[in-house]
Amino acid sequence: MFEIAIALGLFIALTTLVYAHVGFANIMASYRMWFQDGYWVNCNVVEAIAWIAKAAVIIPGLVWQKEIWQLHIITLVTSALLIWVSERKLLPTMVAFNTLWIGLSSVVIARNVL
């Protein structure tokens, strides 16, 4: 229980600090973009699915030390798709991260299938 309290306190403190620096109004405007017409286009849909899939892989591993290796099939596909569809936002960090994730997913899938 102590770890949960520390983690929650750290989460709240750090998030509040960053949000205050960026500006709560700017943060809220960013979140409101999800509900604007025209936001859910090809790249943003793939990006959302990719982040959800990665969170589904990471969270059980970090919190409960459980690996759901089958989810790496989804992250493999979404990481490749994200690089492919994001021609407008082709940032080097995004390309490198998703390239590394393709490698990670490939290793996990091969380890569990073979």
N, CA, C and O atoms as a GROMACS GRO file, in nm:
protein
  456
    1MET      N    1   0.082  -0.120   0.000
    1MET     CA    2   0.000   0.000   0.000
    1MET      C    3   0.087   0.127   0.000
    1MET      O    4   0.051   0.229  -0.059
    2PHE      N    5   0.202   0.117   0.069
    2PHE     CA    6   0.292   0.231   0.076
    2PHE      C    7   0.343   0.269  -0.063
    2PHE      O    8   0.351   0.388  -0.096
    3GLU      N    9   0.377   0.167  -0.146
    3GLU     CA   10   0.427   0.194  -0.281
    3GLU      C   11   0.321   0.264  -0.366
    3GLU      O   12   0.353   0.353  -0.446
    4ILE      N   13   0.196   0.223  -0.349
    4ILE     CA   14   0.087   0.286  -0.425
    4ILE      C   15   0.073   0.432  -0.388
    4ILE      O   16   0.056   0.518  -0.474
    5ALA      N   17   0.081   0.461  -0.260
    5ALA     CA   18   0.070   0.600  -0.213
    5ALA      C   19   0.185   0.684  -0.267
    5ALA      O   20   0.164   0.797  -0.310
    6ILE      N   21   0.306   0.630  -0.264
    6ILE     CA   22   0.423   0.703  -0.316
    6ILE      C   23   0.409   0.725  -0.466
    6ILE      O   24   0.431   0.836  -0.515
    7ALA      N   25   0.371   0.620  -0.538
    7ALA     CA   26   0.354   0.630  -0.684
    7ALA      C   27   0.246   0.733  -0.719
    7ALA      O   28   0.265   0.814  -0.809
    8LEU      N   29   0.134   0.729  -0.648
    8LEU     CA   30   0.026   0.824  -0.673
    8LEU      C   31   0.070   0.966  -0.642
    8LEU      O   32   0.041   1.059  -0.718
    9GLY      N   33   0.140   0.983  -0.532
    9GLY     CA   34   0.190   1.116  -0.496
    9GLY      C   35   0.287   1.170  -0.599
    9GLY      O   36   0.279   1.287  -0.638
   10LEU      N   37   0.379   1.085  -0.645
   10LEU     CA   38   0.476   1.125  -0.747
   10LEU      C   39   0.405   1.160  -0.878
   10LEU      O   40   0.438   1.259  -0.943
   11PHE      N   41   0.308   1.076  -0.917
   11PHE     CA   42   0.232   1.101  -1.039
   11PHE      C   43   0.160   1.236  -1.032
   11PHE      O   44   0.170   1.316  -1.125
   12ILE      N   45   0.090   1.261  -0.923
   12ILE     CA   46   0.015   1.386  -0.908
   12ILE      C   47   0.109   1.506  -0.904
   12ILE      O   48   0.083   1.607  -0.971
   13ALA      N   49   0.218   1.496  -0.828
   13ALA     CA   50   0.310   1.609  -0.816
   13ALA      C   51   0.376   1.643  -0.950
   13ALA      O   52   0.379   1.759  -0.990
   14LEU      N   53   0.429   1.541  -1.018
   14LEU     CA   54   0.498   1.566  -1.143
   14LEU      C   55   0.403   1.613  -1.252
   14LEU      O   56   0.435   1.706  -1.327
   15THR      N   57   0.287   1.550  -1.262
   15THR     CA   58   0.190   1.590  -1.363
   15THR      C   59   0.142   1.734  -1.338
   15THR      O   60   0.130   1.812  -1.432
   16THR      N   61   0.114   1.767  -1.214
   16THR     CA   62   0.070   1.903  -1.181
   16THR      C   63   0.178   2.004  -1.215
   16THR      O   64   0.148   2.110  -1.269
   17LEU      N   65   0.303   1.972  -1.184
   17LEU     CA   66   0.414   2.062  -1.214
   17LEU      C   67   0.427   2.086  -1.364
   17LEU      O   68   0.439   2.200  -1.408
   18VAL      N   69   0.425   1.980  -1.441
   18VAL     CA   70   0.439   1.993  -1.587
   18VAL      C   71   0.318   2.064  -1.647
   18VAL      O   72   0.334   2.153  -1.731
   19TYR      N   73   0.198   2.026  -1.605
   19TYR     CA   74   0.077   2.091  -1.657
   19TYR      C   75   0.076   2.239  -1.623
   19TYR      O   76   0.034   2.321  -1.705
   20ALA      N   77   0.120   2.274  -1.504
   20ALA     CA   78   0.125   2.415  -1.464
   20ALA      C   79   0.225   2.492  -1.550
   20ALA      O   80   0.201   2.606  -1.587
   21HIS      N   81   0.337   2.428  -1.580
   21HIS     CA   82   0.438   2.494  -1.664
   21HIS      C   83   0.386   2.516  -1.806
   21HIS      O   84   0.403   2.623  -1.864
   22VAL      N   85   0.324   2.414  -1.861
   22VAL     CA   86   0.270   2.424  -1.997
   22VAL      C   87   0.147   2.513  -2.000
   22VAL      O   88   0.123   2.584  -2.098
   23GLY      N   89   0.070   2.510  -1.893
   23GLY     CA   90  -0.054   2.587  -1.884
   23GLY      C   91  -0.173   2.493  -1.889
   23GLY      O   92  -0.192   2.420  -1.986
   24PHE      N   93  -0.253   2.496  -1.782
   24PHE     CA   94  -0.368   2.406  -1.776
   24PHE      C   95  -0.464   2.428  -1.893
   24PHE      O   96  -0.524   2.333  -1.942
   25ALA      N   97  -0.478   2.553  -1.938
   25ALA     CA   98  -0.566   2.583  -2.052
   25ALA      C   99  -0.512   2.516  -2.179
   25ALA      O  100  -0.589   2.461  -2.258
   26ASN      N  101  -0.380   2.520  -2.198
   26ASN     CA  102  -0.320   2.456  -2.316
   26ASN      C  103  -0.338   2.304  -2.311
   26ASN      O  104  -0.366   2.240  -2.412
   27ILE      N  105  -0.322   2.247  -2.192
   27ILE     CA  106  -0.341   2.102  -2.175
   27ILE      C  107  -0.485   2.064  -2.208
   27ILE      O  108  -0.509   1.968  -2.281
   28MET      N  109  -0.580   2.139  -2.154
   28MET     CA  110  -0.721   2.110  -2.180
   28MET      C  111  -0.755   2.127  -2.328
   28MET      O  112  -0.832   2.048  -2.384
   29ALA      N  113  -0.697   2.229  -2.392
   29ALA     CA  114  -0.720   2.248  -2.536
   29ALA      C  115  -0.665   2.128  -2.614
   29ALA      O  116  -0.725   2.084  -2.713
   30SER      N  117  -0.553   2.077  -2.569
   30SER     CA  118  -0.495   1.959  -2.634
   30SER      C  119  -0.587   1.839  -2.621
   30SER      O  120  -0.613   1.770  -2.719
   31TYR      N  121  -0.637   1.813  -2.501
   31TYR     CA  122  -0.728   1.700  -2.481
   31TYR      C  123  -0.859   1.718  -2.558
   31TYR      O  124  -0.916   1.620  -2.605
   32ARG      N  125  -0.907   1.841  -2.572
   32ARG     CA  126  -1.032   1.866  -2.645
   32ARG      C  127  -1.018   1.833  -2.794
   32ARG      O  128  -1.118   1.812  -2.862
   33MET      N  129  -0.896   1.830  -2.843
   33MET     CA  130  -0.876   1.798  -2.985
   33MET      C  131  -0.933   1.660  -3.020
   33MET      O  132  -0.975   1.637  -3.133
   34TRP      N  133  -0.935   1.568  -2.921
   34TRP     CA  134  -0.991   1.435  -2.947
   34TRP      C  135  -1.136   1.441  -2.993
   34TRP      O  136  -1.183   1.352  -3.063
   35PHE      N  137  -1.208   1.546  -2.954
   35PHE     CA  138  -1.351   1.555  -2.980
   35PHE      C  139  -1.384   1.651  -3.094
   35PHE      O  140  -1.502   1.678  -3.119
   36GLN      N  141  -1.283   1.701  -3.164
   36GLN     CA  142  -1.306   1.792  -3.274
   36GLN      C  143  -1.325   1.715  -3.405
   36GLN      O  144  -1.265   1.610  -3.427
   37ASP      N  145  -1.411   1.771  -3.491
   37ASP     CA  146  -1.429   1.711  -3.623
   37ASP      C  147  -1.297   1.714  -3.698
   37ASP      O  148  -1.223   1.812  -3.694
   38GLY      N  149  -1.270   1.607  -3.766
   38GLY     CA  150  -1.150   1.600  -3.848
   38GLY      C  151  -1.026   1.552  -3.775
   38GLY      O  152  -0.922   1.532  -3.838
   39TYR      N  153  -1.033   1.532  -3.642
   39TYR     CA  154  -0.914   1.485  -3.571
   39TYR      C  155  -0.885   1.339  -3.600
   39TYR      O  156  -0.770   1.300  -3.620
   40TRP      N  157  -0.991   1.258  -3.603
   40TRP     CA  158  -0.972   1.114  -3.619
   40TRP      C  159  -0.957   1.078  -3.767
   40TRP      O  160  -1.049   1.024  -3.828
   41VAL      N  161  -0.841   1.110  -3.821
   41VAL     CA  162  -0.805   1.075  -3.958
   41VAL      C  163  -0.699   0.965  -3.951
   41VAL      O  164  -0.655   0.927  -3.843
   42ASN      N  165  -0.658   0.916  -4.066
   42ASN     CA  166  -0.570   0.800  -4.076
   42ASN      C  167  -0.458   0.797  -3.972
   42ASN      O  168  -0.451   0.704  -3.892
   43CYS      N  169  -0.372   0.897  -3.974
   43CYS     CA  170  -0.254   0.896  -3.888
   43CYS      C  171  -0.292   0.896  -3.741
   43CYS      O  172  -0.233   0.821  -3.662
   44ASN      N  173  -0.388   0.976  -3.702
   44ASN     CA  174  -0.427   0.986  -3.562
   44ASN      C  175  -0.496   0.859  -3.512
   44ASN      O  176  -0.480   0.822  -3.395
   45VAL      N  177  -0.571   0.792  -3.597
   45VAL     CA  178  -0.635   0.666  -3.560
   45VAL      C  179  -0.527   0.559  -3.536
   45VAL      O  180  -0.530   0.489  -3.435
   46VAL      N  181  -0.434   0.548  -3.630
   46VAL     CA  182  -0.326   0.450  -3.616
   46VAL      C  183  -0.243   0.481  -3.492
   46VAL      O  184  -0.206   0.391  -3.418
   47GLU      N  185  -0.214   0.609  -3.470
   47GLU     CA  186  -0.136   0.649  -3.352
   47GLU      C  187  -0.207   0.611  -3.223
   47GLU      O  188  -0.144   0.561  -3.130
   48ALA      N  189  -0.337   0.634  -3.216
   48ALA     CA  190  -0.413   0.598  -3.095
   48ALA      C  191  -0.412   0.447  -3.072
   48ALA      O  192  -0.391   0.402  -2.960
   49ILE      N  193  -0.435   0.370  -3.176
   49ILE     CA  194  -0.434   0.224  -3.163
   49ILE      C  195  -0.295   0.176  -3.121
   49ILE      O  196  -0.282   0.086  -3.038
   50ALA      N  197  -0.191   0.236  -3.180
   50ALA     CA  198  -0.054   0.196  -3.146
   50ALA      C  199  -0.024   0.225  -2.999
   50ALA      O  200   0.035   0.142  -2.931
   51TRP      N  201  -0.063   0.341  -2.949
   51TRP     CA  202  -0.038   0.375  -2.808
   51TRP      C  203  -0.117   0.286  -2.714
   51TRP      O  204  -0.065   0.245  -2.610
   52ILE      N  205  -0.240   0.256  -2.748
   52ILE     CA  206  -0.322   0.167  -2.665
   52ILE      C  207  -0.260   0.027  -2.660
   52ILE      O  208  -0.252  -0.035  -2.554
   53ALA      N  209  -0.216  -0.022  -2.776
   53ALA     CA  210  -0.153  -0.154  -2.780
   53ALA      C  211  -0.024  -0.158  -2.699
   53ALA      O  212   0.001  -0.254  -2.627
   54LYS      N  213   0.057  -0.054  -2.711
   54LYS     CA  214   0.181  -0.049  -2.634
   54LYS      C  215   0.152  -0.040  -2.484
   54LYS      O  216   0.221  -0.104  -2.404
   55ALA      N  217   0.053   0.037  -2.446
   55ALA     CA  218   0.015   0.045  -2.304
   55ALA      C  219  -0.034  -0.090  -2.254
   55ALA      O  220  -0.007  -0.128  -2.140
   56ALA      N  221  -0.107  -0.163  -2.339
   56ALA     CA  222  -0.156  -0.296  -2.301
   56ALA      C  223  -0.042  -0.395  -2.282
   56ALA      O  224  -0.056  -0.492  -2.207
   57VAL      N  225   0.070  -0.373  -2.350
   57VAL     CA  226   0.188  -0.457  -2.331
   57VAL      C  227   0.266  -0.413  -2.207
   57VAL      O  228   0.307  -0.497  -2.126
   58ILE      N  229   0.285  -0.283  -2.192
   58ILE     CA  230   0.372  -0.230  -2.087
   58ILE      C  231   0.309  -0.239  -1.948
   58ILE      O  232   0.375  -0.284  -1.854
   59ILE      N  233   0.185  -0.197  -1.934
   59ILE     CA  234   0.124  -0.186  -1.800
   59ILE      C  235   0.118  -0.319  -1.725
   59ILE      O  236   0.160  -0.323  -1.610
   60PRO      N  237   0.069  -0.428  -1.785
   60PRO     CA  238   0.069  -0.555  -1.709
   60PRO      C  239   0.211  -0.600  -1.670
   60PRO      O  240   0.231  -0.658  -1.564
   61GLY      N  241   0.307  -0.572  -1.756
   61GLY     CA  242   0.445  -0.610  -1.726
   61GLY      C  243   0.502  -0.530  -1.610
   61GLY      O  244   0.567  -0.586  -1.522
   62LEU      N  245   0.478  -0.401  -1.610
   62LEU     CA  246   0.533  -0.317  -1.504
   62LEU      C  247   0.459  -0.332  -1.371
   62LEU      O  248   0.521  -0.335  -1.265
   63VAL      N  249   0.328  -0.343  -1.378
   63VAL     CA  250   0.248  -0.345  -1.255
   63VAL      C  251   0.239  -0.486  -1.196
   63VAL      O  252   0.255  -0.504  -1.075
   64TRP      N  253   0.213  -0.586  -1.281
   64TRP     CA  254   0.187  -0.721  -1.230
   64TRP      C  255   0.292  -0.824  -1.273
   64TRP      O  256   0.278  -0.942  -1.244
   65GLN      N  257   0.398  -0.780  -1.342
   65GLN     CA  258   0.502  -0.870  -1.393
   65GLN      C  259   0.444  -0.982  -1.480
   65GLN      O  260   0.489  -1.096  -1.472
   66LYS      N  261   0.345  -0.948  -1.561
   66LYS     CA  262   0.281  -1.043  -1.653
   66LYS      C  263   0.303  -0.997  -1.796
   66LYS      O  264   0.283  -0.881  -1.831
   67GLU      N  265   0.345  -1.092  -1.878
   67GLU     CA  266   0.363  -1.061  -2.020
   67GLU      C  267   0.250  -1.123  -2.100
   67GLU      O  268   0.225  -1.244  -2.092
   68ILE      N  269   0.182  -1.040  -2.177
   68ILE     CA  270   0.080  -1.088  -2.270
   68ILE      C  271   0.145  -1.080  -2.407
   68ILE      O  272   0.127  -0.982  -2.480
   69TRP      N  273   0.219  -1.185  -2.442
   69TRP     CA  274   0.303  -1.179  -2.561
   69TRP      C  275   0.222  -1.164  -2.689
   69TRP      O  276   0.273  -1.109  -2.787
   70GLN      N  277   0.100  -1.212  -2.692
   70GLN     CA  278   0.017  -1.204  -2.813
   70GLN      C  279  -0.009  -1.058  -2.853
   70GLN      O  280  -0.030  -1.029  -2.971
   71LEU      N  281  -0.008  -0.968  -2.756
   71LEU     CA  282  -0.030  -0.826  -2.788
   71LEU      C  283   0.084  -0.769  -2.873
   71LEU      O  284   0.067  -0.667  -2.940
   72HIS      N  285   0.200  -0.835  -2.870
   72HIS     CA  286   0.312  -0.788  -2.953
   72HIS      C  287   0.281  -0.804  -3.102
   72HIS      O  288   0.343  -0.736  -3.184
   73ILE      N  289   0.189  -0.891  -3.137
   73ILE     CA  290   0.148  -0.901  -3.278
   73ILE      C  291   0.083  -0.769  -3.320
   73ILE      O  292   0.109  -0.718  -3.429
   74ILE      N  293  -0.001  -0.716  -3.233
   74ILE     CA  294  -0.066  -0.588  -3.262
   74ILE      C  295   0.035  -0.475  -3.263
   74ILE      O  296   0.031  -0.390  -3.352
   75THR      N  297   0.128  -0.473  -3.165
   75THR     CA  298   0.227  -0.364  -3.162
   75THR      C  299   0.323  -0.371  -3.279
   75THR      O  300   0.372  -0.268  -3.326
   76LEU      N  301   0.352  -0.491  -3.326
   76LEU     CA  302   0.437  -0.507  -3.444
   76LEU      C  303   0.372  -0.440  -3.564
   76LEU      O  304   0.435  -0.363  -3.636
   77VAL      N  305   0.245  -0.471  -3.585
   77VAL     CA  306   0.172  -0.416  -3.699
   77VAL      C  307   0.151  -0.265  -3.684
   77VAL      O  308   0.173  -0.190  -3.779
   78THR      N  309   0.108  -0.221  -3.565
   78THR     CA  310   0.079  -0.078  -3.548
   78THR      C  311   0.206   0.007  -3.552
   78THR      O  312   0.201   0.121  -3.599
   79SER      N  313   0.319  -0.046  -3.505
   79SER     CA  314   0.444   0.031  -3.514
   79SER      C  315   0.485   0.049  -3.659
   79SER      O  316   0.526   0.158  -3.699
   80ALA      N  317   0.474  -0.056  -3.738
   80ALA     CA  318   0.506  -0.045  -3.881
   80ALA      C  319   0.408   0.050  -3.951
   80ALA      O  320   0.449   0.134  -4.031
   81LEU      N  321   0.279   0.037  -3.920
   81LEU     CA  322   0.179   0.126  -3.980
   81LEU      C  323   0.201   0.271  -3.940
   81LEU      O  324   0.182   0.362  -4.020
   82LEU      N  325   0.241   0.292  -3.816
   82LEU     CA  326   0.261   0.429  -3.768
   82LEU      C  327   0.373   0.499  -3.844
   82LEU      O  328   0.362   0.616  -3.877
   83ILE      N  329   0.480   0.428  -3.870
   83ILE     CA  330   0.588   0.486  -3.950
   83ILE      C  331   0.538   0.514  -4.092
   83ILE      O  332   0.568   0.619  -4.150
   84TRP      N  333   0.461   0.420  -4.147
   84TRP     CA  334   0.413   0.432  -4.284
   84TRP      C  335   0.314   0.548  -4.303
   84TRP      O  336   0.325   0.623  -4.400
   85VAL      N  337   0.218   0.563  -4.211
   85VAL     CA  338   0.112   0.663  -4.232
   85VAL      C  339   0.148   0.802  -4.182
   85VAL      O  340   0.076   0.898  -4.208
   86SER      N  341   0.257   0.814  -4.110
   86SER     CA  342   0.286   0.944  -4.048
   86SER      C  343   0.386   1.026  -4.129
   86SER      O  344   0.479   1.085  -4.074
   87GLU      N  345   0.367   1.029  -4.257
   87GLU     CA  346   0.457   1.105  -4.344
   87GLU      C  347   0.461   1.253  -4.306
   87GLU      O  348   0.564   1.318  -4.321
   88ARG      N  349   0.350   1.307  -4.257
   88ARG     CA  350   0.346   1.448  -4.218
   88ARG      C  351   0.417   1.473  -4.087
   88ARG      O  352   0.470   1.582  -4.065
   89LYS      N  353   0.419   1.374  -3.999
   89LYS     CA  354   0.483   1.390  -3.868
   89LYS      C  355   0.603   1.295  -3.857
   89LYS      O  356   0.621   1.231  -3.753
   90LEU      N  357   0.682   1.287  -3.959
   90LEU     CA  358   0.793   1.191  -3.963
   90LEU      C  359   0.909   1.242  -3.878
   90LEU      O  360   1.014   1.280  -3.930
   91LEU      N  361   0.889   1.241  -3.748
   91LEU     CA  362   0.991   1.286  -3.654
   91LEU      C  363   1.090   1.174  -3.628
   91LEU      O  364   1.051   1.058  -3.617
   92PRO      N  365   1.219   1.206  -3.617
   92PRO     CA  366   1.319   1.101  -3.599
   92PRO      C  367   1.298   1.020  -3.471
   92PRO      O  368   1.324   0.900  -3.471
   93THR      N  369   1.252   1.082  -3.364
   93THR     CA  370   1.229   1.007  -3.240
   93THR      C  371   1.115   0.908  -3.257
   93THR      O  372   1.120   0.797  -3.205
   94MET      N  373   1.011   0.948  -3.330
   94MET     CA  374   0.898   0.859  -3.353
   94MET      C  375   0.938   0.742  -3.442
   94MET      O  376   0.898   0.628  -3.417
   95VAL      N  377   1.015   0.771  -3.547
   95VAL     CA  378   1.061   0.664  -3.636
   95VAL      C  379   1.152   0.568  -3.560
   95VAL      O  380   1.135   0.446  -3.570
   96ALA      N  381   1.248   0.621  -3.484
   96ALA     CA  382   1.342   0.536  -3.411
   96ALA      C  383   1.270   0.453  -3.305
   96ALA      O  384   1.295   0.333  -3.293
   97PHE      N  385   1.180   0.515  -3.229
   97PHE     CA  386   1.108   0.442  -3.124
   97PHE      C  387   1.027   0.328  -3.184
   97PHE      O  388   1.031   0.216  -3.132
   98ASN      N  389   0.955   0.354  -3.290
   98ASN     CA  390   0.872   0.249  -3.351
   98ASN      C  391   0.955   0.145  -3.422
   98ASN      O  392   0.915   0.029  -3.429
   99THR      N  393   1.070   0.183  -3.476
   99THR     CA  394   1.161   0.084  -3.534
   99THR      C  395   1.213  -0.008  -3.424
   99THR      O  396   1.217  -0.130  -3.443
  100LEU      N  397   1.253   0.048  -3.311
  100LEU     CA  398   1.296  -0.034  -3.198
  100LEU      C  399   1.183  -0.124  -3.148
  100LEU      O  400   1.206  -0.239  -3.112
  101TRP      N  401   1.061  -0.070  -3.146
  101TRP     CA  402   0.947  -0.150  -3.101
  101TRP      C  403   0.920  -0.267  -3.197
  101TRP      O  404   0.883  -0.375  -3.152
  102ILE      N  405   0.938  -0.245  -3.326
  102ILE     CA  406   0.923  -0.355  -3.423
  102ILE      C  407   1.023  -0.465  -3.390
  102ILE      O  408   0.988  -0.583  -3.393
  103GLY      N  409   1.145  -0.427  -3.359
  103GLY     CA  410   1.246  -0.525  -3.320
  103GLY      C  411   1.209  -0.597  -3.192
  103GLY      O  412   1.220  -0.719  -3.184
  104LEU      N  413   1.165  -0.523  -3.092
  104LEU     CA  414   1.124  -0.581  -2.964
  104LEU      C  415   1.010  -0.681  -2.984
  104LEU      O  416   1.015  -0.793  -2.934
  105SER      N  417   0.907  -0.640  -3.057
  105SER     CA  418   0.793  -0.728  -3.081
  105SER      C  419   0.834  -0.852  -3.159
  105SER      O  420   0.784  -0.962  -3.133
  106SER      N  421   0.923  -0.835  -3.254
  106SER     CA  422   0.970  -0.950  -3.332
  106SER      C  423   1.040  -1.051  -3.243
  106SER      O  424   1.019  -1.172  -3.257
  107VAL      N  425   1.124  -1.004  -3.150
  107VAL     CA  426   1.194  -1.094  -3.058
  107VAL      C  427   1.095  -1.167  -2.968
  107VAL      O  428   1.106  -1.288  -2.950
  108VAL      N  429   0.998  -1.094  -2.911
  108VAL     CA  430   0.901  -1.154  -2.821
  108VAL      C  431   0.815  -1.257  -2.894
  108VAL      O  432   0.791  -1.366  -2.841
  109ILE      N  433   0.770  -1.224  -3.014
  109ILE     CA  434   0.688  -1.318  -3.092
  109ILE      C  435   0.769  -1.443  -3.126
  109ILE      O  436   0.721  -1.555  -3.107
  110ALA      N  437   0.891  -1.425  -3.176
  110ALA     CA  438   0.975  -1.541  -3.210
  110ALA      C  439   1.002  -1.627  -3.087
  110ALA      O  440   0.999  -1.750  -3.097
  111ARG      N  441   1.030  -1.566  -2.973
  111ARG     CA  442   1.058  -1.640  -2.851
  111ARG      C  443   0.938  -1.725  -2.809
  111ARG      O  444   0.956  -1.836  -2.759
  112ASN      N  445   0.819  -1.674  -2.828
  112ASN     CA  446   0.700  -1.747  -2.782
  112ASN      C  447   0.642  -1.841  -2.886
  112ASN      O  448   0.571  -1.935  -2.850
  113VAL      N  449   0.671  -1.820  -3.012
  113VAL     CA  450   0.617  -1.908  -3.116
  113VAL      C  451   0.710  -2.024  -3.145
  113VAL      O  452   0.664  -2.135  -3.172
  114LEU      N  453   0.838  -2.000  -3.140
  114LEU     CA  454   0.935  -2.106  -3.174
  114LEU      C  455   0.968  -2.193  -3.056
  114LEU      O  456   1.048  -2.286  -3.068
   0.00000   0.00000   0.00000
